[in-house]
Amino acid sequence: MRLIAWLLAALLPMAGASAADYAGPLFDAHLHYNEEAYQGPYPLPDVLARMQRNGVQAIIANSRPNDGTKALAEAREQTRAAGVTVVPFIRLYRSRADYTNWFRDESIYALVQQEYARGTAAGPYRGLGEFHLYDSANANGAVAKKLMQFAQKKGLAVLAHVDDVAVDLLLGHAPKARLIWAHTGISGPPVARVQALLEKYPQLMGELSYRPGLTCGDGALCPDWRTLLLKYPDRFLIGSDTWVNQRWDAYDGLMRGYRRWLGELPPDVARRIAWDNGAGLFQLP
């Protein structure tokens, strides 16, 4: 009995132990600063304060319209003070009406050309997107093809909200393009399908906001995703996807959630997903 009691006493602290949250820098690889945010309740000092207190040290900025991204890029003193590096992307949307027609609208291609030539106060644009394809067949639209080929030619990353079929179609147009798969498939393709695409396309990266099945009820990583992240630690990114103002309201909680499950991973893997992969993709210090 004494031996049993001793063993229980020894094991009890271990049963209650949990991994510490990840405490390093974060790269938010899917951030929008849309007009309803910057014209509404989230002025620049507010959003930069949210990034700073959460340890977000770099962002992919893509906004509807591009004025929000340019505002972040122009605020060099403020972003420097907050410790945030802005990586600007060209968004294809002037308004919500463009979401469903951009892939065949030649005026969108002209917009991208003009924005790319103009650049930003933070330097040249580094990517295109986020764009949406609600029907994967539209990846074969004339403008979709041209933009993928343009991105490949100019070395721009592409942030695409698409299904797994469209990943194949888009990269068929531009096999060497760097594609960031927004949400790693918001429709939730099985982990086996995600793995097959990662193996097929070495330049494909998965961004993990909104990803169904990533975490289980307690916010911990689900076992199949833990296995995938450990197998491909260099292929994933995190993001906030502040597409509506409610996501700005939830920003602190979103970042805490990432830190929670990143803390379950080996420190080197957590650091890669949280920061190194994004920083390496855009050659940040």
Contacts in CASP RR format, 6 or more apart in sequence:
PFRMAT RR
TARGET T0000
AUTHOR 0000-0000-0000
METHOD contacts of the structure
MODEL  1
MRLIAWLLAALLPMAGASAADYAGPLFDAHLHYNEEAYQGPYPLPDVLAR
MQRNGVQAIIANSRPNDGTKALAEAREQTRAAGVTVVPFIRLYRSRADYT
NWFRDESIYALVQQEYARGTAAGPYRGLGEFHLYDSANANGAVAKKLMQF
AQKKGLAVLAHVDDVAVDLLLGHAPKARLIWAHTGISGPPVARVQALLEK
YPQLMGELSYRPGLTCGDGALCPDWRTLLLKYPDRFLIGSDTWVNQRWDA
YDGLMRGYRRWLGELPPDVARRIAWDNGAGLFQLP
19 263 0 8 1.000
19 264 0 8 1.000
20 263 0 8 1.000
21 256 0 8 1.000
21 259 0 8 1.000
21 260 0 8 1.000
21 262 0 8 1.000
21 263 0 8 1.000
22 258 0 8 1.000
22 259 0 8 1.000
22 262 0 8 1.000
22 263 0 8 1.000
22 265 0 8 1.000
22 267 0 8 1.000
22 270 0 8 1.000
22 271 0 8 1.000
22 274 0 8 1.000
23 259 0 8 1.000
24 55 0 8 1.000
24 271 0 8 1.000
24 274 0 8 1.000
24 275 0 8 1.000
25 55 0 8 1.000
25 56 0 8 1.000
25 57 0 8 1.000
25 58 0 8 1.000
25 274 0 8 1.000
25 275 0 8 1.000
26 54 0 8 1.000
26 55 0 8 1.000
26 56 0 8 1.000
26 57 0 8 1.000
26 238 0 8 1.000
26 255 0 8 1.000
26 258 0 8 1.000
26 259 0 8 1.000
26 274 0 8 1.000
26 275 0 8 1.000
27 56 0 8 1.000
27 57 0 8 1.000
27 58 0 8 1.000
27 59 0 8 1.000
27 237 0 8 1.000
27 238 0 8 1.000
27 274 0 8 1.000
27 275 0 8 1.000
27 277 0 8 1.000
27 278 0 8 1.000
27 279 0 8 1.000
28 51 0 8 1.000
28 56 0 8 1.000
28 58 0 8 1.000
28 59 0 8 1.000
28 60 0 8 1.000
28 238 0 8 1.000
28 239 0 8 1.000
28 240 0 8 1.000
29 59 0 8 1.000
29 60 0 8 1.000
29 159 0 8 1.000
29 180 0 8 1.000
29 207 0 8 1.000
29 237 0 8 1.000
29 238 0 8 1.000
29 239 0 8 1.000
29 278 0 8 1.000
30 60 0 8 1.000
30 62 0 8 1.000
30 130 0 8 1.000
30 159 0 8 1.000
30 180 0 8 1.000
30 182 0 8 1.000
30 207 0 8 1.000
30 209 0 8 1.000
30 237 0 8 1.000
30 239 0 8 1.000
30 240 0 8 1.000
30 241 0 8 1.000
31 59 0 8 1.000
31 60 0 8 1.000
31 61 0 8 1.000
31 62 0 8 1.000
31 239 0 8 1.000
31 240 0 8 1.000
31 241 0 8 1.000
31 242 0 8 1.000
32 61 0 8 1.000
32 62 0 8 1.000
32 63 0 8 1.000
32 64 0 8 1.000
32 130 0 8 1.000
32 241 0 8 1.000
32 242 0 8 1.000
32 243 0 8 1.000
33 42 0 8 1.000
33 47 0 8 1.000
33 61 0 8 1.000
33 63 0 8 1.000
33 68 0 8 1.000
33 69 0 8 1.000
33 71 0 8 1.000
33 72 0 8 1.000
33 242 0 8 1.000
34 63 0 8 1.000
34 64 0 8 1.000
34 68 0 8 1.000
34 242 0 8 1.000
34 243 0 8 1.000
35 63 0 8 1.000
35 64 0 8 1.000
35 65 0 8 1.000
35 67 0 8 1.000
35 68 0 8 1.000
36 244 0 8 1.000
36 245 0 8 1.000
37 47 0 8 1.000
37 242 0 8 1.000
37 245 0 8 1.000
37 248 0 8 1.000
38 44 0 8 1.000
38 67 0 8 1.000
38 68 0 8 1.000
38 71 0 8 1.000
40 245 0 8 1.000
41 245 0 8 1.000
42 245 0 8 1.000
42 248 0 8 1.000
44 71 0 8 1.000
44 72 0 8 1.000
44 75 0 8 1.000
44 78 0 8 1.000
45 78 0 8 1.000
47 248 0 8 1.000
48 75 0 8 1.000
48 78 0 8 1.000
48 79 0 8 1.000
48 82 0 8 1.000
48 84 0 8 1.000
49 82 0 8 1.000
50 56 0 8 1.000
50 248 0 8 1.000
50 251 0 8 1.000
50 252 0 8 1.000
51 59 0 8 1.000
51 82 0 8 1.000
51 84 0 8 1.000
52 82 0 8 1.000
52 83 0 8 1.000
52 84 0 8 1.000
53 252 0 8 1.000
54 251 0 8 1.000
54 252 0 8 1.000
54 255 0 8 1.000
54 256 0 8 1.000
55 255 0 8 1.000
56 84 0 8 1.000
56 255 0 8 1.000
57 83 0 8 1.000
57 84 0 8 1.000
57 85 0 8 1.000
57 275 0 8 1.000
58 84 0 8 1.000
58 85 0 8 1.000
58 86 0 8 1.000
58 87 0 8 1.000
58 275 0 8 1.000
58 278 0 8 1.000
58 279 0 8 1.000
58 282 0 8 1.000
58 284 0 8 1.000
59 72 0 8 1.000
59 84 0 8 1.000
59 85 0 8 1.000
59 86 0 8 1.000
59 87 0 8 1.000
60 87 0 8 1.000
60 89 0 8 1.000
60 126 0 8 1.000
60 159 0 8 1.000
60 180 0 8 1.000
61 68 0 8 1.000
61 69 0 8 1.000
61 72 0 8 1.000
61 73 0 8 1.000
61 86 0 8 1.000
61 87 0 8 1.000
61 88 0 8 1.000
61 89 0 8 1.000
62 69 0 8 1.000
62 88 0 8 1.000
62 89 0 8 1.000
62 90 0 8 1.000
62 91 0 8 1.000
62 129 0 8 1.000
62 130 0 8 1.000
62 159 0 8 1.000
63 69 0 8 1.000
63 72 0 8 1.000
63 91 0 8 1.000
64 91 0 8 1.000
64 93 0 8 1.000
64 94 0 8 1.000
64 95 0 8 1.000
64 96 0 8 1.000
65 91 0 8 1.000
65 93 0 8 1.000
65 94 0 8 1.000
65 95 0 8 1.000
66 90 0 8 1.000
66 91 0 8 1.000
66 115 0 8 1.000
69 86 0 8 1.000
69 88 0 8 1.000
69 89 0 8 1.000
69 91 0 8 1.000
69 120 0 8 1.000
70 88 0 8 1.000
70 120 0 8 1.000
70 121 0 8 1.000
72 79 0 8 1.000
72 86 0 8 1.000
72 88 0 8 1.000
72 122 0 8 1.000
73 86 0 8 1.000
73 88 0 8 1.000
73 120 0 8 1.000
73 121 0 8 1.000
73 122 0 8 1.000
73 123 0 8 1.000
74 120 0 8 1.000
74 121 0 8 1.000
74 122 0 8 1.000
76 121 0 8 1.000
76 122 0 8 1.000
79 85 0 8 1.000
79 86 0 8 1.000
79 122 0 8 1.000
85 284 0 8 1.000
86 120 0 8 1.000
86 122 0 8 1.000
87 126 0 8 1.000
87 282 0 8 1.000
87 284 0 8 1.000
88 119 0 8 1.000
88 120 0 8 1.000
88 122 0 8 1.000
88 123 0 8 1.000
88 125 0 8 1.000
88 126 0 8 1.000
88 127 0 8 1.000
89 125 0 8 1.000
89 126 0 8 1.000
89 127 0 8 1.000
89 128 0 8 1.000
89 129 0 8 1.000
89 130 0 8 1.000
89 157 0 8 1.000
89 159 0 8 1.000
90 111 0 8 1.000
90 112 0 8 1.000
90 115 0 8 1.000
90 116 0 8 1.000
90 125 0 8 1.000
90 127 0 8 1.000
90 128 0 8 1.000
90 129 0 8 1.000
91 129 0 8 1.000
91 130 0 8 1.000
91 131 0 8 1.000
92 98 0 8 1.000
92 102 0 8 1.000
92 108 0 8 1.000
92 111 0 8 1.000
92 112 0 8 1.000
92 128 0 8 1.000
92 129 0 8 1.000
92 131 0 8 1.000
92 147 0 8 1.000
93 99 0 8 1.000
93 102 0 8 1.000
93 131 0 8 1.000
94 111 0 8 1.000
98 105 0 8 1.000
98 108 0 8 1.000
99 132 0 8 1.000
100 132 0 8 1.000
100 134 0 8 1.000
102 108 0 8 1.000
102 131 0 8 1.000
102 143 0 8 1.000
102 144 0 8 1.000
103 131 0 8 1.000
103 133 0 8 1.000
103 138 0 8 1.000
103 139 0 8 1.000
103 141 0 8 1.000
103 142 0 8 1.000
103 143 0 8 1.000
103 144 0 8 1.000
104 138 0 8 1.000
104 141 0 8 1.000
104 142 0 8 1.000
104 143 0 8 1.000
104 144 0 8 1.000
105 143 0 8 1.000
106 142 0 8 1.000
106 143 0 8 1.000
108 143 0 8 1.000
108 147 0 8 1.000
109 143 0 8 1.000
109 146 0 8 1.000
109 147 0 8 1.000
112 128 0 8 1.000
112 147 0 8 1.000
112 150 0 8 1.000
115 125 0 8 1.000
116 124 0 8 1.000
116 125 0 8 1.000
116 154 0 8 1.000
119 125 0 8 1.000
125 156 0 8 1.000
126 156 0 8 1.000
126 157 0 8 1.000
126 282 0 8 1.000
127 151 0 8 1.000
127 156 0 8 1.000
127 157 0 8 1.000
127 158 0 8 1.000
127 159 0 8 1.000
128 147 0 8 1.000
128 150 0 8 1.000
128 151 0 8 1.000
128 156 0 8 1.000
128 157 0 8 1.000
128 158 0 8 1.000
128 159 0 8 1.000
129 158 0 8 1.000
129 159 0 8 1.000
129 160 0 8 1.000
130 159 0 8 1.000
130 160 0 8 1.000
130 161 0 8 1.000
130 182 0 8 1.000
131 159 0 8 1.000
131 160 0 8 1.000
131 161 0 8 1.000
132 161 0 8 1.000
132 162 0 8 1.000
133 139 0 8 1.000
133 144 0 8 1.000
133 160 0 8 1.000
133 161 0 8 1.000
133 162 0 8 1.000
133 163 0 8 1.000
133 166 0 8 1.000
136 162 0 8 1.000
136 163 0 8 1.000
136 165 0 8 1.000
136 166 0 8 1.000
136 169 0 8 1.000
137 169 0 8 1.000
138 144 0 8 1.000
138 166 0 8 1.000
139 162 0 8 1.000
139 165 0 8 1.000
139 166 0 8 1.000
139 169 0 8 1.000
139 170 0 8 1.000
139 173 0 8 1.000
140 169 0 8 1.000
144 170 0 8 1.000
144 173 0 8 1.000
145 173 0 8 1.000
147 158 0 8 1.000
148 158 0 8 1.000
148 170 0 8 1.000
148 171 0 8 1.000
148 172 0 8 1.000
148 173 0 8 1.000
148 174 0 8 1.000
148 177 0 8 1.000
149 173 0 8 1.000
149 174 0 8 1.000
150 156 0 8 1.000
151 157 0 8 1.000
151 158 0 8 1.000
151 174 0 8 1.000
151 177 0 8 1.000
151 178 0 8 1.000
152 174 0 8 1.000
152 175 0 8 1.000
152 176 0 8 1.000
152 177 0 8 1.000
155 177 0 8 1.000
155 178 0 8 1.000
156 177 0 8 1.000
156 178 0 8 1.000
157 178 0 8 1.000
157 179 0 8 1.000
157 180 0 8 1.000
157 281 0 8 1.000
157 282 0 8 1.000
158 170 0 8 1.000
158 177 0 8 1.000
158 178 0 8 1.000
158 179 0 8 1.000
158 180 0 8 1.000
159 180 0 8 1.000
159 182 0 8 1.000
159 207 0 8 1.000
160 166 0 8 1.000
160 167 0 8 1.000
160 170 0 8 1.000
160 179 0 8 1.000
160 180 0 8 1.000
160 181 0 8 1.000
160 182 0 8 1.000
161 182 0 8 1.000
161 183 0 8 1.000
161 186 0 8 1.000
162 170 0 8 1.000
162 181 0 8 1.000
162 182 0 8 1.000
162 185 0 8 1.000
163 185 0 8 1.000
163 187 0 8 1.000
163 189 0 8 1.000
164 185 0 8 1.000
164 189 0 8 1.000
164 193 0 8 1.000
164 194 0 8 1.000
164 197 0 8 1.000
167 179 0 8 1.000
167 181 0 8 1.000
167 197 0 8 1.000
167 201 0 8 1.000
167 204 0 8 1.000
168 197 0 8 1.000
170 177 0 8 1.000
170 179 0 8 1.000
171 177 0 8 1.000
171 179 0 8 1.000
171 201 0 8 1.000
171 204 0 8 1.000
176 203 0 8 1.000
177 203 0 8 1.000
178 203 0 8 1.000
178 205 0 8 1.000
178 281 0 8 1.000
179 201 0 8 1.000
179 203 0 8 1.000
179 204 0 8 1.000
179 205 0 8 1.000
180 205 0 8 1.000
180 206 0 8 1.000
180 207 0 8 1.000
180 237 0 8 1.000
181 197 0 8 1.000
181 204 0 8 1.000
181 205 0 8 1.000
181 206 0 8 1.000
181 207 0 8 1.000
182 207 0 8 1.000
182 209 0 8 1.000
182 241 0 8 1.000
183 207 0 8 1.000
183 208 0 8 1.000
183 209 0 8 1.000
183 210 0 8 1.000
183 211 0 8 1.000
183 241 0 8 1.000
184 194 0 8 1.000
184 206 0 8 1.000
184 207 0 8 1.000
184 208 0 8 1.000
184 211 0 8 1.000
184 236 0 8 1.000
185 194 0 8 1.000
185 211 0 8 1.000
186 210 0 8 1.000
186 211 0 8 1.000
186 212 0 8 1.000
187 212 0 8 1.000
188 211 0 8 1.000
188 212 0 8 1.000
188 213 0 8 1.000
191 224 0 8 1.000
191 225 0 8 1.000
191 227 0 8 1.000
191 228 0 8 1.000
194 228 0 8 1.000
195 228 0 8 1.000
195 231 0 8 1.000
195 232 0 8 1.000
197 204 0 8 1.000
198 204 0 8 1.000
198 232 0 8 1.000
198 235 0 8 1.000
204 235 0 8 1.000
205 235 0 8 1.000
205 236 0 8 1.000
205 237 0 8 1.000
205 277 0 8 1.000
205 281 0 8 1.000
206 235 0 8 1.000
206 236 0 8 1.000
206 237 0 8 1.000
207 236 0 8 1.000
207 237 0 8 1.000
207 238 0 8 1.000
207 239 0 8 1.000
208 214 0 8 1.000
208 236 0 8 1.000
208 237 0 8 1.000
208 238 0 8 1.000
208 239 0 8 1.000
208 273 0 8 1.000
209 238 0 8 1.000
209 239 0 8 1.000
209 240 0 8 1.000
209 241 0 8 1.000
209 254 0 8 1.000
210 241 0 8 1.000
211 225 0 8 1.000
213 222 0 8 1.000
213 225 0 8 1.000
214 221 0 8 1.000
214 222 0 8 1.000
214 225 0 8 1.000
214 261 0 8 1.000
215 221 0 8 1.000
215 222 0 8 1.000
215 225 0 8 1.000
215 261 0 8 1.000
216 222 0 8 1.000
219 257 0 8 1.000
219 260 0 8 1.000
219 261 0 8 1.000
220 260 0 8 1.000
220 261 0 8 1.000
220 264 0 8 1.000
221 229 0 8 1.000
221 261 0 8 1.000
221 264 0 8 1.000
221 265 0 8 1.000
226 264 0 8 1.000
226 265 0 8 1.000
229 236 0 8 1.000
229 265 0 8 1.000
229 269 0 8 1.000
229 273 0 8 1.000
230 265 0 8 1.000
230 266 0 8 1.000
230 269 0 8 1.000
233 268 0 8 1.000
233 269 0 8 1.000
233 272 0 8 1.000
233 273 0 8 1.000
234 272 0 8 1.000
234 277 0 8 1.000
235 277 0 8 1.000
236 273 0 8 1.000
236 277 0 8 1.000
237 273 0 8 1.000
237 277 0 8 1.000
237 278 0 8 1.000
237 281 0 8 1.000
238 258 0 8 1.000
238 273 0 8 1.000
238 274 0 8 1.000
239 254 0 8 1.000
239 258 0 8 1.000
240 247 0 8 1.000
240 251 0 8 1.000
240 254 0 8 1.000
240 255 0 8 1.000
241 247 0 8 1.000
242 248 0 8 1.000
242 251 0 8 1.000
247 254 0 8 1.000
258 274 0 8 1.000
262 270 0 8 1.000
262 273 0 8 1.000
262 274 0 8 1.000
263 270 0 8 1.000
265 273 0 8 1.000
278 284 0 8 1.000
279 285 0 8 1.000
END
